[in-house]
Amino acid sequence: MYDVSIIMPAIRVPLWDRMYRSIQHSCKKYSWELVMCGPFELTDFLKEQTNVKMIIDCGSPSRCAQIAALNAKGKLIAHTVDDALFFDDSLDEAISFYNQTCTKKDAVNLRYREGVNYRGDVMPDGYWTVEHHPGLHLPGVPMEYEWACHHLIDLEYFKEIGGYDCSYEYQNYNLHDLMFRVQYNGGVLYHSPVEATTCAHFPGRAVDHGAIMDAHETNDLPLFQHMYGDPEVLKTRYKIDLDNWKRTEPVWQRRFSRGKPKDYEEILRNNEV
């Protein structure tokens, strides 16, 4: 048992070692593990670490995140992405805040920056609210709700309410969905006392983002708009099937239509983006 399991879908192998080292500087007071899920083996450096686990899977990012969570051994899970760099002491502060403030039903938004070449600015006041984002203004989303794409939550409670809805291929709308379900069921979404990470940003189809953009436009956004177009949606689905990931493609065709690549660079060369 660890204090926290840091979980993520993962394909960007060249970024992993630096990301791991940033976690070391971010979480010194608490025990932690890193659980990743994706198509590639660990780097040589990460293979030497006793608190890193890699689950090989070629599914969508949402499927991989759910699998990672189900293989976690921490009391809490901290969800993030593999292009994230953690700020010094930020996980320590977030976990201490969680332990002092939260009930089992609550969650903490791990606030982040995002920008090309990690040059993102601090998000403005109100950014983490539904009201701030017109795209979230749907009949099924209470305007007073808040949201988090990276979060800290009790692992057993995460499982109890079903985790991520993997009918969403990418992790954006199903992260909103999870936090809306948390709030509907009586939980409070708090915001981390300090920013947890800074993340890269790939606009449009840049680098490896094409498959994600396609999933957003053709599946995830229409699904979210249909689902939350129903004003009663949260009454019927604040708990979902934890094994819903098993109904998804074991090989995500948007990314891996030519088969499993031998390395991350092959993804880029094949334009499987």
NUTI-91444 format. One record per residue (C-alpha): residue number from 1; residue in one letter; x, y, z. Coordinates in nm, 2 decimals. Layout:
+-----+-----+--------+--------+--------+
!   n ! res !     px !     py !     pz !
+-----+-----+--------+--------+--------+
! NUM !   A !      X !      Y !      Z !
...
+-----+-----+--------+--------+--------+
end
This chain:
+-----+-----+--------+--------+--------+
!   n ! res !     px !     py !     pz !
+-----+-----+--------+--------+--------+
!   1 !   M !   0.00 !   0.00 !   0.00 !
!   2 !   Y !   0.13 !   0.34 !  -0.10 !
!   3 !   D !   0.00 !   0.68 !   0.01 !
!   4 !   V !  -0.07 !   0.77 !  -0.35 !
!   5 !   S !  -0.05 !   0.61 !  -0.69 !
!   6 !   I !   0.02 !   0.84 !  -0.98 !
!   7 !   I !  -0.16 !   0.70 !  -1.28 !
!   8 !   M !  -0.16 !   0.79 !  -1.65 !
!   9 !   P !  -0.20 !   0.66 !  -2.00 !
!  10 !   A !   0.15 !   0.68 !  -2.15 !
!  11 !   I !   0.31 !   0.68 !  -2.50 !
!  12 !   R !   0.57 !   0.95 !  -2.48 !
!  13 !   V !   0.87 !   0.74 !  -2.38 !
!  14 !   P !   1.13 !   1.02 !  -2.42 !
!  15 !   L !   0.96 !   1.23 !  -2.15 !
!  16 !   W !   0.92 !   0.96 !  -1.88 !
!  17 !   D !   1.26 !   0.98 !  -1.70 !
!  18 !   R !   1.24 !   1.35 !  -1.65 !
!  19 !   M !   0.87 !   1.32 !  -1.54 !
!  20 !   Y !   0.97 !   1.06 !  -1.28 !
!  21 !   R !   1.25 !   1.27 !  -1.14 !
!  22 !   S !   1.01 !   1.56 !  -1.11 !
!  23 !   I !   0.78 !   1.34 !  -0.90 !
!  24 !   Q !   1.07 !   1.26 !  -0.67 !
!  25 !   H !   1.11 !   1.63 !  -0.60 !
!  26 !   S !   0.73 !   1.68 !  -0.56 !
!  27 !   C !   0.65 !   1.39 !  -0.32 !
!  28 !   K !   0.90 !   1.35 !  -0.04 !
!  29 !   K !   0.68 !   1.31 !   0.26 !
!  30 !   Y !   0.45 !   1.04 !   0.13 !
!  31 !   S !   0.51 !   0.70 !  -0.03 !
!  32 !   W !   0.41 !   0.67 !  -0.39 !
!  33 !   E !   0.41 !   0.46 !  -0.70 !
!  34 !   L !   0.39 !   0.55 !  -1.07 !
!  35 !   V !   0.15 !   0.33 !  -1.27 !
!  36 !   M !   0.14 !   0.38 !  -1.65 !
!  37 !   C !  -0.05 !   0.20 !  -1.92 !
!  38 !   G !   0.04 !   0.20 !  -2.29 !
!  39 !   P !   0.21 !   0.02 !  -2.57 !
!  40 !   F !   0.57 !   0.05 !  -2.48 !
!  41 !   E !   0.81 !  -0.10 !  -2.22 !
!  42 !   L !   0.97 !   0.12 !  -1.95 !
!  43 !   T !   1.30 !   0.29 !  -2.01 !
!  44 !   D !   1.61 !   0.14 !  -1.87 !
!  45 !   F !   1.61 !   0.40 !  -1.59 !
!  46 !   L !   1.25 !   0.33 !  -1.49 !
!  47 !   K !   1.31 !  -0.04 !  -1.49 !
!  48 !   E !   1.55 !   0.01 !  -1.21 !
!  49 !   Q !   1.29 !   0.19 !  -0.99 !
!  50 !   T !   1.10 !  -0.03 !  -0.75 !
!  51 !   N !   0.79 !   0.19 !  -0.75 !
!  52 !   V !   0.71 !   0.20 !  -1.12 !
!  53 !   K !   0.47 !  -0.03 !  -1.30 !
!  54 !   M !   0.39 !  -0.05 !  -1.67 !
!  55 !   I !   0.09 !  -0.23 !  -1.81 !
!  56 !   I !   0.12 !  -0.30 !  -2.18 !
!  57 !   D !  -0.20 !  -0.22 !  -2.37 !
!  58 !   C !  -0.28 !  -0.07 !  -2.71 !
!  59 !   G !  -0.62 !   0.07 !  -2.62 !
!  60 !   S !  -0.74 !   0.43 !  -2.61 !
!  61 !   P !  -0.61 !   0.67 !  -2.35 !
!  62 !   S !  -0.93 !   0.63 !  -2.15 !
!  63 !   R !  -0.91 !   0.26 !  -2.15 !
!  64 !   C !  -0.54 !   0.28 !  -2.05 !
!  65 !   A !  -0.61 !   0.52 !  -1.76 !
!  66 !   Q !  -0.88 !   0.29 !  -1.62 !
!  67 !   I !  -0.65 !  -0.01 !  -1.64 !
!  68 !   A !  -0.38 !   0.19 !  -1.46 !
!  69 !   A !  -0.62 !   0.28 !  -1.19 !
!  70 !   L !  -0.73 !  -0.08 !  -1.14 !
!  71 !   N !  -0.37 !  -0.18 !  -1.10 !
!  72 !   A !  -0.29 !   0.09 !  -0.84 !
!  73 !   K !  -0.21 !   0.01 !  -0.48 !
!  74 !   G !  -0.23 !   0.35 !  -0.33 !
!  75 !   K !  -0.48 !   0.49 !  -0.08 !
!  76 !   L !  -0.52 !   0.78 !  -0.32 !
!  77 !   I !  -0.48 !   0.81 !  -0.70 !
!  78 !   A !  -0.34 !   1.11 !  -0.86 !
!  79 !   H !  -0.43 !   1.13 !  -1.23 !
!  80 !   T !  -0.21 !   1.31 !  -1.47 !
!  81 !   V !  -0.04 !   1.28 !  -1.81 !
!  82 !   D !   0.30 !   1.17 !  -1.93 !
!  83 !   D !   0.41 !   1.51 !  -2.06 !
!  84 !   A !   0.36 !   1.66 !  -1.71 !
!  85 !   L !   0.64 !   1.79 !  -1.49 !
!  86 !   F !   0.57 !   1.82 !  -1.12 !
!  87 !   F !   0.66 !   2.13 !  -0.93 !
!  88 !   D !   0.88 !   2.08 !  -0.62 !
!  89 !   D !   0.67 !   1.97 !  -0.31 !
!  90 !   S !   0.34 !   2.01 !  -0.50 !
!  91 !   L !   0.22 !   1.66 !  -0.44 !
!  92 !   D !   0.32 !   1.67 !  -0.08 !
!  93 !   E !   0.11 !   1.99 !  -0.04 !
!  94 !   A !  -0.19 !   1.85 !  -0.23 !
!  95 !   I !  -0.19 !   1.52 !  -0.03 !
!  96 !   S !  -0.15 !   1.70 !   0.30 !
!  97 !   F !  -0.44 !   1.93 !   0.20 !
!  98 !   Y !  -0.65 !   1.63 !   0.10 !
!  99 !   N !  -0.58 !   1.45 !   0.44 !
! 100 !   Q !  -0.67 !   1.76 !   0.64 !
! 101 !   T !  -0.98 !   1.87 !   0.44 !
! 102 !   C !  -1.14 !   1.59 !   0.24 !
! 103 !   T !  -1.39 !   1.32 !   0.31 !
! 104 !   K !  -1.39 !   1.00 !   0.11 !
! 105 !   K !  -1.64 !   1.15 !  -0.14 !
! 106 !   D !  -1.43 !   1.46 !  -0.21 !
! 107 !   A !  -1.16 !   1.52 !  -0.46 !
! 108 !   V !  -0.88 !   1.77 !  -0.52 !
! 109 !   N !  -0.82 !   1.94 !  -0.85 !
! 110 !   L !  -0.44 !   1.92 !  -0.92 !
! 111 !   R !  -0.41 !   2.26 !  -1.08 !
! 112 !   Y !  -0.18 !   2.28 !  -1.38 !
! 113 !   R !  -0.03 !   2.50 !  -1.64 !
! 114 !   E !  -0.02 !   2.41 !  -2.01 !
! 115 !   G !   0.16 !   2.56 !  -2.30 !
! 116 !   V !   0.39 !   2.49 !  -2.60 !
! 117 !   N !   0.73 !   2.40 !  -2.47 !
! 118 !   Y !   0.60 !   2.42 !  -2.11 !
! 119 !   R !   0.55 !   2.79 !  -2.13 !
! 120 !   G !   0.20 !   2.80 !  -2.00 !
! 121 !   D !   0.09 !   3.07 !  -1.76 !
! 122 !   V !  -0.10 !   3.04 !  -1.44 !
! 123 !   M !  -0.47 !   2.98 !  -1.51 !
! 124 !   P !  -0.69 !   3.28 !  -1.43 !
! 125 !   D !  -0.93 !   3.30 !  -1.14 !
! 126 !   G !  -1.25 !   3.12 !  -1.22 !
! 127 !   Y !  -1.09 !   2.90 !  -1.48 !
! 128 !   W !  -1.18 !   2.58 !  -1.30 !
! 129 !   T !  -1.55 !   2.65 !  -1.30 !
! 130 !   V !  -1.82 !   2.53 !  -1.54 !
! 131 !   E !  -1.94 !   2.89 !  -1.58 !
! 132 !   H !  -1.60 !   2.99 !  -1.73 !
! 133 !   H !  -1.64 !   2.75 !  -2.02 !
! 134 !   P !  -1.93 !   2.79 !  -2.26 !
! 135 !   G !  -1.87 !   2.44 !  -2.40 !
! 136 !   L !  -1.98 !   2.29 !  -2.07 !
! 137 !   H !  -2.30 !   2.49 !  -2.06 !
! 138 !   L !  -2.54 !   2.20 !  -2.12 !
! 139 !   P !  -2.88 !   2.12 !  -1.95 !
! 140 !   G !  -2.73 !   1.83 !  -1.75 !
! 141 !   V !  -2.44 !   2.03 !  -1.61 !
! 142 !   P !  -2.52 !   2.24 !  -1.30 !
! 143 !   M !  -2.36 !   2.59 !  -1.36 !
! 144 !   E !  -2.22 !   2.59 !  -1.00 !
! 145 !   Y !  -2.01 !   2.28 !  -1.06 !
! 146 !   E !  -1.63 !   2.29 !  -1.10 !
! 147 !   W !  -1.40 !   2.07 !  -1.29 !
! 148 !   A !  -1.06 !   1.90 !  -1.29 !
! 149 !   C !  -0.87 !   1.72 !  -1.56 !
! 150 !   H !  -0.60 !   1.61 !  -1.31 !
! 151 !   H !  -0.72 !   1.50 !  -0.98 !
! 152 !   L !  -0.65 !   1.34 !  -0.64 !
! 153 !   I !  -0.92 !   1.10 !  -0.52 !
! 154 !   D !  -0.97 !   0.80 !  -0.29 !
! 155 !   L !  -0.90 !   0.49 !  -0.49 !
! 156 !   E !  -1.18 !   0.28 !  -0.33 !
! 157 !   Y !  -1.43 !   0.56 !  -0.39 !
! 158 !   F !  -1.31 !   0.60 !  -0.75 !
! 159 !   K !  -1.39 !   0.23 !  -0.79 !
! 160 !   E !  -1.72 !   0.25 !  -0.61 !
! 161 !   I !  -1.86 !   0.51 !  -0.86 !
! 162 !   G !  -1.70 !   0.33 !  -1.16 !
! 163 !   G !  -1.40 !   0.55 !  -1.25 !
! 164 !   Y !  -1.37 !   0.67 !  -1.60 !
! 165 !   D !  -1.64 !   0.62 !  -1.87 !
! 166 !   C !  -1.43 !   0.47 !  -2.15 !
! 167 !   S !  -1.69 !   0.52 !  -2.42 !
! 168 !   Y !  -1.50 !   0.85 !  -2.43 !
! 169 !   E !  -1.18 !   0.77 !  -2.62 !
! 170 !   Y !  -0.96 !   1.05 !  -2.49 !
! 171 !   Q !  -0.94 !   1.18 !  -2.14 !
! 172 !   N !  -1.10 !   1.52 !  -2.13 !
! 173 !   Y !  -1.48 !   1.48 !  -2.13 !
! 174 !   N !  -1.47 !   1.17 !  -1.91 !
! 175 !   L !  -1.26 !   1.36 !  -1.66 !
! 176 !   H !  -1.53 !   1.63 !  -1.65 !
! 177 !   D !  -1.79 !   1.35 !  -1.63 !
! 178 !   L !  -1.62 !   1.19 !  -1.33 !
! 179 !   M !  -1.60 !   1.52 !  -1.14 !
! 180 !   F !  -1.96 !   1.60 !  -1.22 !
! 181 !   R !  -2.06 !   1.26 !  -1.08 !
! 182 !   V !  -1.85 !   1.32 !  -0.77 !
! 183 !   Q !  -2.02 !   1.65 !  -0.71 !
! 184 !   Y !  -2.37 !   1.51 !  -0.78 !
! 185 !   N !  -2.31 !   1.24 !  -0.52 !
! 186 !   G !  -2.24 !   1.49 !  -0.25 !
! 187 !   G !  -1.86 !   1.53 !  -0.29 !
! 188 !   V !  -1.68 !   1.86 !  -0.29 !
! 189 !   L !  -1.41 !   1.94 !  -0.56 !
! 190 !   Y !  -1.14 !   2.14 !  -0.39 !
! 191 !   H !  -0.85 !   2.31 !  -0.56 !
! 192 !   S !  -0.49 !   2.23 !  -0.48 !
! 193 !   P !  -0.32 !   2.49 !  -0.26 !
! 194 !   V !  -0.04 !   2.52 !  -0.52 !
! 195 !   E !  -0.01 !   2.43 !  -0.89 !
! 196 !   A !   0.09 !   2.06 !  -0.92 !
! 197 !   T !   0.23 !   2.04 !  -1.27 !
! 198 !   T !   0.33 !   2.22 !  -1.59 !
! 199 !   C !   0.23 !   2.04 !  -1.91 !
! 200 !   A !   0.33 !   2.06 !  -2.28 !
! 201 !   H !   0.07 !   2.15 !  -2.54 !
! 202 !   F !   0.04 !   2.02 !  -2.89 !
! 203 !   P !  -0.20 !   2.23 !  -3.09 !
! 204 !   G !  -0.41 !   2.09 !  -3.37 !
! 205 !   R !  -0.26 !   1.77 !  -3.51 !
! 206 !   A !   0.10 !   1.86 !  -3.40 !
! 207 !   V !   0.34 !   1.59 !  -3.29 !
! 208 !   D !   0.12 !   1.30 !  -3.17 !
! 209 !   H !  -0.21 !   1.48 !  -3.13 !
! 210 !   G !  -0.39 !   1.39 !  -3.45 !
! 211 !   A !  -0.56 !   1.08 !  -3.31 !
! 212 !   I !  -0.67 !   1.28 !  -3.01 !
! 213 !   M !  -0.81 !   1.55 !  -3.22 !
! 214 !   D !  -1.00 !   1.30 !  -3.43 !
! 215 !   A !  -1.14 !   1.13 !  -3.12 !
! 216 !   H !  -1.25 !   1.47 !  -2.98 !
! 217 !   E !  -1.43 !   1.58 !  -3.30 !
! 218 !   T !  -1.59 !   1.25 !  -3.41 !
! 219 !   N !  -1.67 !   1.07 !  -3.09 !
! 220 !   D !  -1.61 !   1.25 !  -2.76 !
! 221 !   L !  -1.76 !   1.59 !  -2.81 !
! 222 !   P !  -2.08 !   1.46 !  -2.97 !
! 223 !   L !  -2.11 !   1.20 !  -2.70 !
! 224 !   F !  -2.07 !   1.45 !  -2.42 !
! 225 !   Q !  -2.32 !   1.69 !  -2.58 !
! 226 !   H !  -2.57 !   1.41 !  -2.62 !
! 227 !   M !  -2.52 !   1.27 !  -2.27 !
! 228 !   Y !  -2.53 !   1.60 !  -2.09 !
! 229 !   G !  -2.80 !   1.74 !  -2.32 !
! 230 !   D !  -3.03 !   1.54 !  -2.08 !
! 231 !   P !  -3.10 !   1.75 !  -1.77 !
! 232 !   E !  -3.16 !   1.43 !  -1.57 !
! 233 !   V !  -2.84 !   1.25 !  -1.68 !
! 234 !   L !  -2.67 !   1.25 !  -1.34 !
! 235 !   K !  -2.97 !   1.10 !  -1.17 !
! 236 !   T !  -2.93 !   0.79 !  -1.37 !
! 237 !   R !  -2.55 !   0.75 !  -1.41 !
! 238 !   Y !  -2.36 !   0.90 !  -1.12 !
! 239 !   K !  -2.24 !   0.54 !  -1.07 !
! 240 !   I !  -2.12 !   0.35 !  -1.38 !
! 241 !   D !  -1.98 !   0.00 !  -1.45 !
! 242 !   L !  -1.62 !  -0.02 !  -1.34 !
! 243 !   D !  -1.54 !  -0.28 !  -1.61 !
! 244 !   N !  -1.68 !  -0.06 !  -1.89 !
! 245 !   W !  -1.32 !  -0.05 !  -2.03 !
! 246 !   K !  -1.36 !  -0.41 !  -2.14 !
! 247 !   R !  -1.62 !  -0.30 !  -2.40 !
! 248 !   T !  -1.36 !  -0.09 !  -2.58 !
! 249 !   E !  -1.12 !  -0.17 !  -2.86 !
! 250 !   P !  -0.81 !  -0.36 !  -2.74 !
! 251 !   V !  -0.63 !  -0.19 !  -3.02 !
! 252 !   W !  -0.72 !   0.17 !  -3.07 !
! 253 !   Q !  -0.75 !   0.21 !  -3.44 !
! 254 !   R !  -0.72 !   0.58 !  -3.45 !
! 255 !   R !  -0.36 !   0.54 !  -3.32 !
! 256 !   F !  -0.26 !   0.19 !  -3.41 !
! 257 !   S !  -0.43 !   0.11 !  -3.74 !
! 258 !   R !  -0.10 !  -0.02 !  -3.88 !
! 259 !   G !  -0.04 !  -0.24 !  -3.58 !
! 260 !   K !   0.16 !  -0.19 !  -3.26 !
! 261 !   P !   0.47 !   0.04 !  -3.33 !
! 262 !   K !   0.81 !  -0.07 !  -3.20 !
! 263 !   D !   0.87 !   0.27 !  -3.04 !
! 264 !   Y !   0.73 !   0.62 !  -3.00 !
! 265 !   E !   0.93 !   0.75 !  -3.30 !
! 266 !   E !   0.75 !   0.51 !  -3.52 !
! 267 !   I !   0.42 !   0.66 !  -3.42 !
! 268 !   L !   0.55 !   0.99 !  -3.55 !
! 269 !   R !   0.70 !   0.85 !  -3.87 !
! 270 !   N !   0.39 !   0.66 !  -3.96 !
! 271 !   N !   0.18 !   0.97 !  -3.90 !
! 272 !   E !  -0.04 !   0.76 !  -3.67 !
! 273 !   V !  -0.15 !   1.08 !  -3.51 !
+-----+-----+--------+--------+--------+
end
